[in-house]
């Protein structure tokens, strides 16, 4: 679930996790604590706002569909990096010279 999101959108609500994992909302906190303990993910739980922020997800084998999603995310990242470079070249060219 977190792996399929961009790194800037890895804040999940308890309700989203409950739906995806098909568990009652009351069991989400324990489920996330187990995932953290097993080192499947890294992050933190916000009990007050009922959200989980995921900062790292353990790698797993990718099938054809997963590899395609990863390639699309890498393409998007490359485009964003190129746009940032273009912005720097236009606004602060001295920063890019050696």
Secondary structure, 3 states (H helix, E strand, C coil): CCCCCCCCCCEEEHHHHHHHHCCCHHHHHHHHHHHHHCCCEEEEEECCCCEEEEEEECCCCCCHHHHHHHHHHHHHHHHHHHHHHHHHHHHCHHHHCC
